[in-house]
Amino acid sequence: MAYNGYGDGWFLYTRDGLRDSMRWENYLDGQEDYEYVWLLNATINDLETRGILDGVQAAAKRIELDSIVNSITLDRWHYCDHPATLYNGREAIGSMLHAFSAFTNITAIGEADWNPLG
């Protein structure tokens, strides 16, 4: 069980077997979103390092990524008002990754060792 210590309850419940809660599903979605943003940033870095994107192009793609993220959340307390904004952001990031997949092995980038805090 995953009691978080802040009084927010449990992520998983047992009642005739293990059951997910909406909180657990949202937590997992957030983890996946973080990895999606990380993967796009790592892909842009890879393409820039290998000379496929020049500095100006890479900077433009980073600005585009920042714009997507900022349309969803500006900071810890301000989020978008409609779920379509989140889904559109995921779609835009996915489209960029798909376009970049012609130039690099995104699977290898995603499976490489990484430190999200460093």
Secondary structure, DSSP 8 states (H G I E B T S, - for coil): ----SSS---SEEESSSEEE-HHHHHHHHHHHHHHHHHHHHHHHHHHHHTTSS-HHHHHHHHHHHHHHHHHHEEETTEE-SSHHHHHHHHHHHHHHHHHHTTTS-HHHHHHS---TT-
